[in-house]
Amino acid sequence: MQKITLLLGIHCHQPIGNFGWVIEEGYQKAYLPFIETLARHPKIKIALHYSGSLLEWIEENHPEFFDKIATLVKRGQVEVMTGGFYEPILAIIPKRDRLGQISRLSDYVKGHFSFTPRGLWLAERVWEPALPETLKEAGVSYTIVDDFHFGEKRGKGGDVYDYYITEEDGNTVFIFSSSRTLRYTIPFKEPDITLECLKDAARAGAGCITFADDGEKFGLWPGTHQWVYRDGWLERFFTALERNDSWVTTTTFNEYIQTTPPRGLVYFPCASYEEMMEWSGGYFRNFLTKYPESNHMHKRMLHISEKLHELSNGKEKTDKGAGKRAKDLAAARRFLYRGQVNCPYWHGVFGGLYLNHLRNGVFTNLIEAEKIVDAYTKEGPCSVESVDYDKDGNNEIVLQNDTIKLFVDPLQGGAIQEVDYWPTSTNVTNTLTRRYEKYHDKLFELAEKKMREGAGPSQETKQADGIPSIHEMLGTKDVDLTKKLLYDSYRRSCLIDHFFKTTSSLDDFSGGTIDGIGDFIERPYSSELIRGEKGCGVQCERKGFLRKEGFQYPVGLKKSISLSPKKPVICLDYEIYNDGEREFSSRFGVEFNFSIMNSELKQKGAREASNECSIQDDWNKLDLTFAFDKGAQLWHFPIETVSESEGGIEKIEQGSALLFWWVIRIPPAGTWKMHAELSVKASKKEGA
């Protein structure tokens, strides 16, 4: 039988914003035991990739791990791959940042392991045709995609053997294809099943076959620590390869390239691995249109990157010293790169976008970067500008003083899409809209199964020849989550204007079915910028209609949002006027959605009319205080989403929804006015 080379690539990553105890669990259950097992099998060669965020954590918490890797590199058993330092999707960040991220990780690998990486781990295998130019410029010789990228070139079982070459504008890079078959046998099936797959590939004339996948499969995914280490799968797998070295061998990707030419030239469309293509609807950037929250983060990142680029090129004047400037820009660039970590920008089986602590990690770092840049470029203590921030062809309004930054979208109901408190680099509106996801249907299937069988579903199902992978599992952490499947008809932001019936209830509001009678939510408002000695702001106005009891009432609404220099206070002024010939009455409410965690707000509830409302944010350690010149009723409820993760389908508390409301009655040509102030301050309460 023809000999075959098995190329093994293991990728390990933990995102910015993840909890330290989660990373520690990954280290103890997966990263450390894998290397310790590999060290006992010196004939097994492999490529390893660790994201920079994980390496930084390891360096701080387990620096001895670096010695273990360095030993394997020195004896030629391991090659270390580069990539974007903080694991960005390279295709969706500017080229200058791609090069900067790759260079940072390559330099880190050289400095710590005395190895110059030539291979690049492509985050989430997201490929776009322009990438070869970047990779060539970054000194990358090869990368790894999935067999799905190859389309019609896929053979039996979808596998693509050997490796190819591609180019863009004459810039070439070698391409290896990770075998789908092996991704479902390693480490989930007994080693002899993988050996049979290798024999099939050898009989098909393959010179090499590639397995490249997540290191978390080897100990951190459900059931895998017991299977891979305690039951000895990895030991058996490496031993089986050693015993069959007469026909199967392992080597590193770089060594294989030196001895064997590529099979031929290939070009790919935009693609990723098969599951990602399903989650994204066929194209990764679709996440940016499916989830406006993701697009907002992405465009915040692009805007800050551009501001930093302009400052780095000396387009802004400064009288600060060159040394300090260079140091500050380097720090800003690191914060920017940290804010480009891919995980919170998308969603599939892994929590990603739905994990608020990961989104918080992005926003915190982006704000930190922007604070440094603005220290050099900001003009005056208070500013307002009109700019197409989210690249939708329409301008948004950005207000800023020394402590607060606001993003207002006039065409989306004049809503505030983001409120940043700069002293703690916190986006206090980092919430998520409750949306239908296809896997929600599983919950009803599981509930029916429980009714039939009288028991909940098994999270792990042991199979005769191994264990299931995540993609084969059907699990949930709570079979009663069907009660949490509530969906919103509008994006959860701040300053959402509600006109609703007196018969509407708190349950209607929390369930997303409040009976609105106006046409103001997410509808276009005109806008006018306000600039003056006392501060800056924007006035938004819309003329619409209330539909009530068979009548249509013409109504106008003006609201101004303003900041004054240095004060952490947002001033809000409302004026509702009756343009018709009939008096009308209604409940009117202003909705706010905050990424706050407060014990009282964890439960749905109401407060009687009051002129002041104070809330302590236990998560972000902030105090939010509302003051009204007219006493407001308050309805509140926790925003809870239901999402799928590697641990099953779970509920995640995203924050709190607050609706302050009044009963208004306006005669013809009359008006109703209200003034409110929202202050944000770092909490000084005990235990905060």
Phi and psi in degrees as a GROMACS rama.xvg file:
@    title "Ramachandran Plot"
@    xaxis  label "Phi"
@    yaxis  label "Psi"
@TYPE xy
-62.3594  140.785  GLN-2
-70.9301  153.609  LYS-3
-138.424  146.569  ILE-4
-103.946  128.292  THR-5
-98.6069  118.608  LEU-6
-100.433  121.819  LEU-7
-111.142  126.768  LEU-8
-128.505  126.126  GLY-9
-118.656  127.455  ILE-10
-114.452  126.353  HIS-11
-124.197  132.914  CYS-12
-152.321  140.888  HIS-13
-133.04  129.917  GLN-14
-78.6609  157.395  PRO-15
-57.6468  135.727  ILE-16
94.5747  -9.47994  GLY-17
-73.2134  156.571  ASN-18
-73.8893  140.749  PHE-19
-58.1083  -37.2282  GLY-20
-68.4842  -29.0861  TRP-21
-68.1754  -43.3981  VAL-22
-66.7534  -39.4612  ILE-23
-60.8445  -41.3109  GLU-24
-61.9066  -41.9416  GLU-25
-62.3011  -39.6755  GLY-26
-63.8144  -47.9695  TYR-27
-73.312  -34.9415  GLN-28
-90.5013  -25.0257  LYS-29
-128.012  -60.0135  ALA-30
-64.5238  -49.9933  TYR-31
-67.792  -51.3299  LEU-32
-63.7669  -29.0744  PRO-33
-64.2921  -48.0166  PHE-34
-66.1858  -38.9314  ILE-35
-63.7413  -38.1921  GLU-36
-69.7563  -43.6532  THR-37
-59.4305  -39.1358  LEU-38
-62.185  -25.411  ALA-39
-81.2003  -2.63417  ARG-40
-130.167  73.7471  HIS-41
-62.8533  -16.39  PRO-42
-80.9008  -14.5712  LYS-43
-86.1853  119.269  ILE-44
-103.722  149.037  LYS-45
-157.253  157.496  ILE-46
-107.53  135.003  ALA-47
-119.194  139.887  LEU-48
-131.236  127.489  HIS-49
-122.135  131.062  TYR-50
-66.9131  155.158  SER-51
-62.2706  -35.7628  GLY-52
-63.9423  -37.2982  SER-53
-71.4161  -41.4505  LEU-54
-61.7582  -40.4007  LEU-55
-62.5917  -39.8021  GLU-56
-66.1611  -43.5062  TRP-57
-63.2691  -42.627  ILE-58
-59.3389  -36.6311  GLU-59
-79.7221  -34.8885  GLU-60
-106.127  -29.9854  ASN-61
-142.139  64.2456  HIS-62
-60.8981  -22.6988  PRO-63
-63.7513  -22.0247  GLU-64
-62.8279  -33.4391  PHE-65
-61.9786  -36.206  PHE-66
-64.361  -36.1837  ASP-67
-65.0521  -42.9192  LYS-68
-67.1168  -45.1542  ILE-69
-58.9532  -37.0926  ALA-70
-63.9177  -42.9715  THR-71
-67.5716  -36.4478  LEU-72
-66.1423  -43.2119  VAL-73
-62.8517  -36.1666  LYS-74
-88.356  9.18971  ARG-75
78.7175  11.8418  GLY-76
-84.2426  -24.7026  GLN-77
-131.327  137.442  VAL-78
-112.743  142.711  GLU-79
-103.366  132.575  VAL-80
-94.0655  155.091  MET-81
-96.534  -168.446  THR-82
165.251  -172.382  GLY-83
-68.9952  129.762  GLY-84
-53.0909  -49.1711  PHE-85
-99.75  25.869  TYR-86
57.5856  54.6487  GLU-87
-82.1974  162.041  PRO-88
-76.4062  105.745  ILE-89
-57.2735  -37.0283  LEU-90
-67.0217  -21.4912  ALA-91
-106.974  11.8186  ILE-92
-116.652  157.06  ILE-93
-59.1571  150.972  PRO-94
-56.8532  -39.8456  LYS-95
-59.8198  -34.8404  ARG-96
-77.7872  -33.3569  ASP-97
-57.3652  -50.8934  ARG-98
-63.5044  -39.9346  LEU-99
-65.4008  -41.8932  GLY-100
-65.7093  -44.5524  GLN-101
-65.7362  -44.5549  ILE-102
-59.897  -39.5786  SER-103
-62.8986  -43.6089  ARG-104
-73.0947  -39.7969  LEU-105
-59.3761  -43.8378  SER-106
-64.75  -37.1205  ASP-107
-64.5252  -44.4925  TYR-108
-62.2503  -44.7037  VAL-109
-59.5036  -43.8947  LYS-110
-69.4689  -32.4356  GLY-111
-100.864  -24.9841  HIS-112
-123.956  3.39185  PHE-113
51.6721  45.14  SER-114
-139.437  132.884  PHE-115
-94.5374  109.259  THR-116
-72.7855  140.562  PRO-117
-116.01  -16.7941  ARG-118
-102.01  150.665  GLY-119
-123.393  129.407  LEU-120
-81.8226  120.591  TRP-121
-89.5874  109.873  LEU-122
-54.659  125.728  ALA-123
54.7344  18.701  GLU-124
49.9473  32.9282  ARG-125
-80.6505  112.247  VAL-126
-110.672  134.832  TRP-127
-132.401  147.106  GLU-128
-59.2109  -19.6037  PRO-129
-81.933  -6.08306  ALA-130
-64.7375  -35.6107  LEU-131
-53.1135  -35.2828  PRO-132
-61.985  -44.5773  GLU-133
-64.1242  -45.9306  THR-134
-63.4117  -42.3488  LEU-135
-61.7333  -45.503  LYS-136
-63.9658  -28.8112  GLU-137
-85.4548  1.57605  ALA-138
81.0668  21.9648  GLY-139
-91.2078  130.946  VAL-140
-93.1172  -35.5916  SER-141
-146.885  160.55  TYR-142
-144.065  174.355  THR-143
-125.098  128.744  ILE-144
-116.795  -166.592  VAL-145
-107.978  160.436  ASP-146
-60.2694  -24.1931  ASP-147
-59.0568  -32.8709  PHE-148
-61.4025  -29.2034  HIS-149
-80.7777  -8.10714  PHE-150
55.9039  -120.097  GLY-151
-70.3035  -11.763  GLU-152
-76.4434  -9.70372  LYS-153
-68.2641  140.497  ARG-154
-99.2502  -148.122  GLY-155
-59.2937  130.1  LYS-156
73.5968  4.06173  GLY-157
88.8753  -0.331554  GLY-158
-77.5673  149.528  ASP-159
-121.898  126.144  VAL-160
-98.6237  166.591  TYR-161
62.5669  -155.18  ASP-162
-145.231  163.882  TYR-163
-129.414  -178.108  TYR-164
-131.08  144.011  ILE-165
-136.36  170.27  THR-166
-153.345  161.71  GLU-167
-141.861  118.204  GLU-168
54.8871  37.0886  ASP-169
84.2639  -2.5845  GLY-170
-89.7057  114.447  ASN-171
-100.53  151.958  THR-172
-150.106  142.594  VAL-173
-82.3867  145.332  PHE-174
-126  120.993  ILE-175
-102.576  151.569  PHE-176
-115.817  122.363  SER-177
-75.7428  127.401  SER-178
-71.4558  125.214  SER-179
-63.598  -40.1833  ARG-180
-57.9529  -47.6346  THR-181
-69.8307  -29.2853  LEU-182
-64.8354  -23.5323  ARG-183
-100.196  -6.5444  TYR-184
-103.974  -29.5407  THR-185
-102.49  119.444  ILE-186
-102.052  26.4285  PRO-187
-84.5577  -17.6863  PHE-188
-116.532  161.981  LYS-189
-59.9154  147.212  GLU-190
-54.6444  -32.6231  PRO-191
-65.6922  -26.0112  ASP-192
-69.4269  -40.7075  ILE-193
-63.711  -40.2555  THR-194
-61.1159  -38.1771  LEU-195
-64.3266  -37.5508  GLU-196
-63.8357  -40.023  CYS-197
-65.7125  -37.493  LEU-198
-64.3773  -41.2234  LYS-199
-60.6439  -42.0316  ASP-200
-65.5204  -40.6509  ALA-201
-63.5908  -43.1972  ALA-202
-63.7538  -28.9093  ARG-203
-80.2417  0.297381  ALA-204
91.0759  14.2637  GLY-205
-70.6246  135.021  ALA-206
-82.4212  -36.7354  GLY-207
-147.848  158.198  CYS-208
-137.194  142.539  ILE-209
-112.804  132.326  THR-210
-114.702  121.15  PHE-211
-142.366  115.989  ALA-212
-160.118  -176.094  ASP-213
-70.8795  135.898  ASP-214
-68.1739  -21.9091  GLY-215
-67.2611  -18.6216  GLU-216
-62.0577  -24.4319  LYS-217
-97.9311  58.849  PHE-218
133.567  -25.1185  GLY-219
-101.524  -31.6587  LEU-220
-63.4604  153.472  TRP-221
-51.7365  126.998  PRO-222
81.4516  -8.89862  GLY-223
-81.4917  -27.8707  THR-224
-64.3983  -44.4368  HIS-225
-61.6296  -46.1925  GLN-226
-70.0664  -46.9525  TRP-227
-75.5119  -37.62  VAL-228
-112.327  -53.4116  TYR-229
-67.797  -38.2964  ARG-230
-86.4501  -5.47955  ASP-231
80.612  23.4649  GLY-232
-59.9264  -48.7636  TRP-233
-64.3683  -39.2837  LEU-234
-61.7217  -43.547  GLU-235
-66.3304  -37.4787  ARG-236
-65.8614  -49.6608  PHE-237
-63.4284  -38.9147  PHE-238
-64.0478  -40.7374  THR-239
-63.382  -39.5888  ALA-240
-64.2812  -41.1196  LEU-241
-64.9414  -39.5512  GLU-242
-71.9339  -20.1615  ARG-243
-109.789  28.6994  ASN-244
-71.9313  -1.82712  ASP-245
-72.342  -22.8185  SER-246
-131.769  -13.8124  TRP-247
-129.364  134.437  VAL-248
-134.448  159.116  THR-249
-116.68  147.888  THR-250
-153.764  178.149  THR-251
-88.9314  160.505  THR-252
-61.8475  -43.5562  PHE-253
-63.7944  -39.7034  ASN-254
-66.5728  -38.1309  GLU-255
-64.6534  -40.1252  TYR-256
-61.2275  -35.6708  ILE-257
-68.0773  -23.889  GLN-258
-110.219  -16.606  THR-259
-135.016  129.583  THR-260
-76.5644  159.392  PRO-261
-67.83  156.981  PRO-262
-71.7241  -31.3176  ARG-263
167.539  -174.16  GLY-264
-89.471  141.922  LEU-265
-145.724  150.553  VAL-266
-128.839  143.749  TYR-267
-119.185  150.577  PHE-268
-80.7097  -177.457  PRO-269
-65.0255  128.812  CYS-270
-159.921  169.749  ALA-271
-148.519  -164.515  SER-272
-73.6693  163.267  TYR-273
-57.5875  -44.7435  GLU-274
-65.5074  -39.8061  GLU-275
-63.6883  -38.0695  MET-276
-62.3651  -36.1311  MET-277
-69.4495  -46.7688  GLU-278
-62.8593  -37.4937  TRP-279
-88.3735  -6.85083  SER-280
76.6244  27.7594  GLY-281
100.265  -8.39295  GLY-282
-157.073  126.388  TYR-283
-56.2683  -39.7105  PHE-284
-65.3204  -11.7285  ARG-285
-61.0129  -24.4985  ASN-286
-59.9827  -29.7902  PHE-287
-73.9026  -21.463  LEU-288
-96.9539  -31.1631  THR-289
-69.02  -37.6268  LYS-290
-119.864  100.208  TYR-291
-56.9583  -29.6778  PRO-292
-63.7204  -37.735  GLU-293
-67.3045  -43.5656  SER-294
-62.4608  -38.4004  ASN-295
-62.5973  -45.8232  HIS-296
-60.0126  -44.1411  MET-297
-62.238  -44.9033  HIS-298
-73.8714  -28.6783  LYS-299
-61.1313  -43.5808  ARG-300
-63.5028  -46.5243  MET-301
-62.0573  -40.8315  LEU-302
-64.3605  -43.3505  HIS-303
-68.1989  -38.2422  ILE-304
-59.6658  -42.3093  SER-305
-67.3111  -42.0639  GLU-306
-61.5419  -41.7854  LYS-307
-67.0362  -38.3394  LEU-308
-63.1203  -44.7452  HIS-309
-63.8346  -40.9688  GLU-310
-66.8839  -38.8189  LEU-311
-65.5891  -29.0557  SER-312
-89.992  9.68023  ASN-313
75.818  22.5606  GLY-314
-79.0355  -12.6508  LYS-315
-108.882  138.518  GLU-316
-81.371  143.773  LYS-317
-152.384  147.203  THR-318
-104.88  9.09198  ASP-319
-80.4463  155.526  LYS-320
-61.7211  148.135  GLY-321
-63.8986  -37.1849  ALA-322
-65.1501  -45.9026  GLY-323
-65.4049  -40.0406  LYS-324
-59.4317  -47.0578  ARG-325
-62.0532  -40.7602  ALA-326
-65.7422  -42.6828  LYS-327
-64.3635  -43.0766  ASP-328
-66.125  -36.2387  LEU-329
-63.5711  -40.6547  ALA-330
-66.0586  -41.6241  ALA-331
-62.6326  -39.6808  ALA-332
-65.7573  -38.7943  ARG-333
-64.5327  -42.3393  ARG-334
-62.2594  -42.5448  PHE-335
-59.1556  -48.2649  LEU-336
-60.6684  -39.2141  TYR-337
-63.5133  -33.9723  ARG-338
-76.5894  -1.02687  GLY-339
-99.8081  2.61107  GLN-340
-54.8043  134.642  VAL-341
-72.4043  -30.3569  ASN-342
-53.5962  -44.9074  CYS-343
-76.3908  -4.53917  PRO-344
-89.3738  -4.45396  TYR-345
-148.297  173.38  TRP-346
-148.366  134.537  HIS-347
-148.554  -132.586  GLY-348
-63.4583  -32.6877  VAL-349
-86.744  145.369  PHE-350
-54.6727  -46.3957  GLY-351
48.6969  -115.696  GLY-352
-55.8773  -33.7977  LEU-353
-73.6422  -14.2186  TYR-354
-86.6716  106.56  LEU-355
-66.2753  -28.7586  ASN-356
-69.9454  -26.6862  HIS-357
-75.4264  -40.9758  LEU-358
-62.2141  -39.2052  ARG-359
-61.4622  -37.7251  ASN-360
-61.4197  -38.8445  GLY-361
-64.5889  -52.1014  VAL-362
-62.7641  -42.034  PHE-363
-58.5867  -44.7253  THR-364
-71.1342  -38.0184  ASN-365
-64.941  -40.3828  LEU-366
-65.4571  -41.2065  ILE-367
-59.8554  -42.1387  GLU-368
-63.4964  -43.9611  ALA-369
-67.4669  -34.2051  GLU-370
-60.9481  -41.0607  LYS-371
-66.4684  -45.6065  ILE-372
-63.1225  -43.9026  VAL-373
-67.4487  -24.2626  ASP-374
-61.3963  -25.0117  ALA-375
-97.4535  -24.7375  TYR-376
-115.801  -16.8891  THR-377
-65.5874  138.043  LYS-378
-112.055  108.718  GLU-379
84.1154  163.896  GLY-380
-77.7831  -11.5222  PRO-381
-149.509  132.96  CYS-382
-142.843  155.156  SER-383
-142.203  136.203  VAL-384
-143.514  152.701  GLU-385
-107.816  119.757  SER-386
-151.934  145.623  VAL-387
-79.525  81.5656  ASP-388
-69.499  -42.1447  TYR-389
-95.0403  7.59106  ASP-390
59.7352  40.7526  LYS-391
-104.185  7.48071  ASP-392
89.8414  -0.189664  GLY-393
-129.568  142.982  ASN-394
-77.3918  142.435  ASN-395
-107.084  168.698  GLU-396
-113.72  129.365  ILE-397
-115.97  120.519  VAL-398
-112.888  144.319  LEU-399
-156.522  136.98  GLN-400
-127.526  -158.492  ASN-401
-74.0888  -16.3675  ASP-402
-122.779  -21.2755  THR-403
-133.148  141.747  ILE-404
-130.572  133.598  LYS-405
-123.721  147.202  LEU-406
-124.18  113.202  PHE-407
-111.221  134.649  VAL-408
-114.456  99.0731  ASP-409
-59.7829  -36.2679  PRO-410
-77.3168  -9.22852  LEU-411
-111.755  54.0082  GLN-412
75.6345  16.0363  GLY-413
63.4901  26.9053  GLY-414
-79.014  152.456  ALA-415
-91.5667  116.631  ILE-416
-88.4489  -17.4076  GLN-417
-156.987  137.237  GLU-418
-125.575  115.523  VAL-419
-104.923  133.62  ASP-420
-104.63  106.304  TYR-421
-69.9958  -34.7486  TRP-422
-56.7863  -29.502  PRO-423
-113.694  7.57483  THR-424
52.8104  50.3396  SER-425
-119.409  130.84  THR-426
-90.3801  106.623  ASN-427
-81.9391  -0.651268  VAL-428
-114.393  29.1309  THR-429
-80.1255  68.3168  ASN-430
-109.425  -179.008  THR-431
-139.895  138.521  LEU-432
-72.7603  142.404  THR-433
-81.1878  117.309  ARG-434
-127.234  155.766  ARG-435
-72.4221  133.734  TYR-436
-122.528  145.954  GLU-437
-55.2867  -37.6168  LYS-438
-72.2752  -7.48456  TYR-439
-60.1067  -28.0557  HIS-440
-61.6317  -26.8091  ASP-441
-61.3078  -33.2813  LYS-442
-62.1865  -39.0377  LEU-443
-69.7003  -36.4591  PHE-444
-62.7153  -42.4117  GLU-445
-68.2301  -38.0149  LEU-446
-63.8024  -40.6189  ALA-447
-64.5915  -39.2633  GLU-448
-62.8459  -40.5877  LYS-449
-63.6609  -40.196  LYS-450
-62.9092  -39.9162  MET-451
-72.2933  -44.0286  ARG-452
-98.2068  -14.521  GLU-453
74.9891  17.9814  GLY-454
-150.901  156.066  ALA-455
-74.7133  164.951  GLY-456
-70.9307  151.247  PRO-457
-82.3111  130.919  SER-458
-71.2501  -36.0722  GLN-459
-127.01  130.694  GLU-460
-117.738  107.424  THR-461
-69.4875  132.155  LYS-462
-107.934  161.281  GLN-463
-60.591  -34.6619  ALA-464
-111.85  15.6333  ASP-465
156.855  -149.879  GLY-466
-129.79  158.621  ILE-467
-77.5072  151.997  PRO-468
-82.7331  171.068  SER-469
-56.8434  -39.7224  ILE-470
-69.2727  -15.2444  HIS-471
-99.6487  -5.36687  GLU-472
-85.2649  152.308  MET-473
-132.554  89.3868  LEU-474
-130.317  159.589  GLY-475
-148.277  146.435  THR-476
-82.8421  -11.6318  LYS-477
-158.063  109.566  ASP-478
-72.108  -9.81411  VAL-479
-90.2366  12.1998  ASP-480
-67.7811  -10.9911  LEU-481
-58.4157  -27.581  THR-482
-70.8485  -18.1402  LYS-483
-94.9585  0.725187  LYS-484
-81.1065  81.1187  LEU-485
-118.071  141.246  LEU-486
-124.58  145.844  TYR-487
-98.3801  144.459  ASP-488
-92.9609  -2.35595  SER-489
-147.889  162.705  TYR-490
-72.7894  136.808  ARG-491
-80.6491  101.471  ARG-492
-132.649  -151.758  SER-493
-122.967  154.361  CYS-494
65.9079  47.3672  LEU-495
-92.8959  125.975  ILE-496
-95.9186  118.121  ASP-497
-112.981  127.011  HIS-498
-109.775  123.334  PHE-499
-146.305  163.318  PHE-500
-70.5425  154.24  LYS-501
-68.7896  -15.8869  THR-502
-86.1491  -8.50945  THR-503
-68.7574  148.81  SER-504
-123.722  170.368  SER-505
-59.271  -38.0692  LEU-506
-62.3519  -37.9489  ASP-507
-62.7921  -44.3416  ASP-508
-63.9452  -49.0399  PHE-509
-68.3514  -26.7707  SER-510
-86.204  -1.13787  GLY-511
78.9095  17.1309  GLY-512
-123.446  26.1516  THR-513
-57.4026  137.175  ILE-514
-84.4691  83.9154  ASP-515
-73.0694  146.823  GLY-516
-119.931  3.51345  ILE-517
-113.725  175.08  GLY-518
-125.364  57.8019  ASP-519
-115.149  -24.3619  PHE-520
-70.6973  124.151  ILE-521
55.5873  28.2521  GLU-522
-104.462  157.679  ARG-523
-67.3489  133.816  PRO-524
-114.009  144.344  TYR-525
-75.9662  162.018  SER-526
-142.092  148.075  SER-527
-139.149  127.263  GLU-528
-76.2334  146.219  LEU-529
-120.106  123.412  ILE-530
-132.144  135.348  ARG-531
-167.417  177.224  GLY-532
-65.6737  -30.414  GLU-533
-86.2782  -8.08636  LYS-534
154.696  -162.603  GLY-535
-143.399  160.863  CYS-536
-177.117  -167.651  GLY-537
-144.961  140.04  VAL-538
-108.988  126.03  GLN-539
-112.045  140.469  CYS-540
-141.387  143.444  GLU-541
-144.433  138.229  ARG-542
-105.176  119.962  LYS-543
-138.02  -154.309  GLY-544
-139.529  147.998  PHE-545
-108.95  132.627  LEU-546
-110.08  115.633  ARG-547
-151.08  128.787  LYS-548
52.4683  39.9862  GLU-549
82.9973  -3.91836  GLY-550
-107.663  156.035  PHE-551
-118.468  115.174  GLN-552
-101.937  121.599  TYR-553
-73.965  124.494  PRO-554
-132.406  142.89  VAL-555
-115.484  146.076  GLY-556
-134.89  125.453  LEU-557
-116.195  135.276  LYS-558
-139.515  135.595  LYS-559
-116.439  141.754  SER-560
-122.764  123.723  ILE-561
-142.773  155.414  SER-562
-126.561  147.525  LEU-563
-113.245  157.876  SER-564
-55.9922  132.454  PRO-565
68.249  -14.3408  LYS-566
-85.1867  133.395  LYS-567
-82.9327  52.2226  PRO-568
-130.101  132.24  VAL-569
-102.745  120.733  ILE-570
-96.4517  132.953  CYS-571
-126.02  129.411  LEU-572
-127.1  125.709  ASP-573
-113.947  141.466  TYR-574
-139.574  118.789  GLU-575
-112.447  128.423  ILE-576
-127.616  149.258  TYR-577
-95.7984  113.564  ASN-578
-94.5748  3.1352  ASP-579
-104.472  -171.45  GLY-580
-104.651  0.952791  GLU-581
-118.257  144.544  ARG-582
-69.2858  143.48  GLU-583
-132.731  154.457  PHE-584
-132.615  152.546  SER-585
-168.026  163.545  SER-586
-85.7315  137.015  ARG-587
-126.116  131.936  PHE-588
-135.073  152.969  GLY-589
-119.367  122.118  VAL-590
-100.182  138.444  GLU-591
-126.956  140.672  PHE-592
-125.429  118.861  ASN-593
-121.878  147.325  PHE-594
-85.8454  57.0872  SER-595
-110.624  148.182  ILE-596
-117.931  117.999  MET-597
-142.771  134.159  ASN-598
-58.3381  -39.4464  SER-599
-67.8418  -38.1508  GLU-600
-78.7865  -5.33011  LEU-601
-68.7149  -16.5857  LYS-602
-113.629  146.168  GLN-603
-65.0767  136.987  LYS-604
-167.815  -179.421  GLY-605
-141.939  154.121  ALA-606
-126.727  146.831  ARG-607
-70.61  167.949  GLU-608
-57.7992  133.911  ALA-609
-152.807  155.489  SER-610
-91.3556  -5.43627  ASN-611
-145.788  143.819  GLU-612
-142.316  120.443  CYS-613
-114.423  137.842  SER-614
-134.034  129.809  ILE-615
-96.334  126.81  GLN-616
-92.054  103.119  ASP-617
-70.6412  -22.5755  ASP-618
-80.3176  -52.5119  TRP-619
-91.7904  -1.63819  ASN-620
59.4987  50.195  LYS-621
-128.144  155.639  LEU-622
-113.293  126.724  ASP-623
-112.481  129.53  LEU-624
-129.564  124.852  THR-625
-101.06  136.251  PHE-626
-128.581  129.024  ALA-627
-122.969  145.518  PHE-628
-83.5108  -8.28275  ASP-629
-128.021  127.341  LYS-630
-55.7599  131.546  GLY-631
-116.173  137.834  ALA-632
-74.5446  155.078  GLN-633
-133.085  129.044  LEU-634
-111.938  141.04  TRP-635
-145.605  153.416  HIS-636
-158.371  154.66  PHE-637
-76.3052  137.822  PRO-638
-85.8681  111.931  ILE-639
-120.668  124.315  GLU-640
-104.818  159.503  THR-641
-119.807  115.012  VAL-642
-135.169  160.944  SER-643
-97.978  136.318  GLU-644
-135.701  179.234  SER-645
-64.2495  -17.9511  GLU-646
-92.9477  -1.55913  GLY-647
122.079  -176.722  GLY-648
-81.8983  131.451  ILE-649
-142.931  159.252  GLU-650
-90.0938  138.069  LYS-651
-129.247  127.438  ILE-652
-82.1001  118.078  GLU-653
-91.8906  -22.0136  GLN-654
155.424  -151.194  GLY-655
-134.986  140.154  SER-656
-102.677  131.72  ALA-657
-123.646  130.697  LEU-658
-123.459  108.754  LEU-659
-90.3107  128.555  PHE-660
-141.422  158.147  TRP-661
-136.074  156.733  TRP-662
-94.697  121.455  VAL-663
-117.282  147.925  ILE-664
-138.874  119.382  ARG-665
-126.66  122.504  ILE-666
-76.4567  168.688  PRO-667
-53.9078  134.353  PRO-668
66.2148  9.30742  ALA-669
-92.2281  171.271  GLY-670
-136.647  157.949  THR-671
-126.912  128.634  TRP-672
-123.309  151.206  LYS-673
-150.658  136.275  MET-674
-117.644  136.095  HIS-675
-139.923  154.32  ALA-676
-133.81  135.86  GLU-677
-117.324  117.798  LEU-678
-106.829  143.264  SER-679
-125.412  126.161  VAL-680
-142.894  153.263  LYS-681
-64.3484  136.047  ALA-682
-69.9564  138.326  SER-683
-116.804  6.74368  LYS-684
-73.1058  153.119  LYS-685
-62.0225  132.151  GLU-686
87.8319  -3.84136  GLY-687
